[in-house]
Structures are given as structure tokens and as C-alpha cells.
Amino acid sequence: MKERKNWKDLYPTPIYTLASFDIQLPRSIEEKTYYVLKSKNWVNVVPVTKAGEILLIKQYRHGIGEDSLEIPGGIVDEEGTGSELESAIRELREETGYATDNSKYKLLSKFSGNPAMFTNWSYSYVAYDVEPIYEVEFDEGEDIEIVLKKPEEVKRLLLDGTIHHPQMAAALGIYFLQSP
């Protein structure tokens, strides 16, 4: 791996920090400065009910200025061993009120959401036998609608572009590839 030197946090925000570093690449005569977005890791979860339905959420997304159909997810609060799973459990409970036994969670994948410009990782889980247990705990500004769909319907929504969030689509795709 190439050494990234002279890291500088240029512009911090509550969501990410614009940062720069210098690096000498093999075909470069001199070091060049590159810019990235430093962010906490992300997590999402594919919730599957006892009836085999997949729980989706519909919520407004400021970046595109419209609603987006997704799976529950969010930011990993404290990174480290086990914290990704804890964050997946928390996000499912807070956004939907659904839960299941912790032993029914399985890691689907760890991938980079955008390796060209983000420094973080995204963790995707599946949670089996979820059911409504808790009151939802929306973050300020969240307005989430719960949508239950059969797997065949979710596949159609992926293929027609209705589900368009790349991390969510990847998690669902991996889930379907691993499902019998």
C-alpha cells in the first residue's frame, strides 16, 4: 500500500470531513495532493420476517430531494469489535420498532461505499424472524414509512430502479445471492 502523508482535515461537518493527503504514486514524478471525505463507518440490515417478507423503509433523502425505498441503516457510532452489529440492531429497532434475537443476525458483507472518495466501510447484515416489538425512535427530522414486501417484489424493485441507494441495493443483492 502506498503511504499517504501530511493528512489535513480541511472542512469538518457533522456527517463527514473533507480531508487531503499527499502521496507518491509509481508513475508520478512528484507527490500529489488528493482529497477524500472522512466518515464514520455505515451499517444496514436486511430484515426478514417470520413470514419471509422483507421489511423496507421509505424515507425522504435530502440529496435527491425525494423519497427513497431502502432497508434500515445508519452510521456506526463507535467503531470496533462488535459495534457494527450493535449499530445494525439499534438502527432496525429505532427506525422500525422491529427486533429479533441477536443470534439471528448474520454479516452479509463489508464493502467500500465509494473507495475513490470515502475513507469508510459499509457493513451489511441480515436479521431473520424480525417482529414489531418496540416503539419507533426516529431521529429529529426523520419521517419513515414501513413497507413489507415479498422477496419477488423486492427483486422487481431492484431491477426497475425503485430501490436505487447503492449500499442498500448491494446488501439486498448479496442477500438474494446467498438465499436458497
Buried (B, 14 or more C-beta within 10 A) or exposed (E): EEEBEEEEEEEEEEEBBBBBBBBEEEEEEEEEEBEBBBBBBBBBBBBBBEEEBBBBBEBEEEEEEEEBBBBBBBBBEEEEEEBBBBBBBBBBBBBBBBBBEEEEBBEBBEBEBBEEEBBBBBBBBBBBBBEEEEEBEEEEEEEBEBBEBEBEBBBEBBEEEEBBBEBBBBBBBBBBEEEE
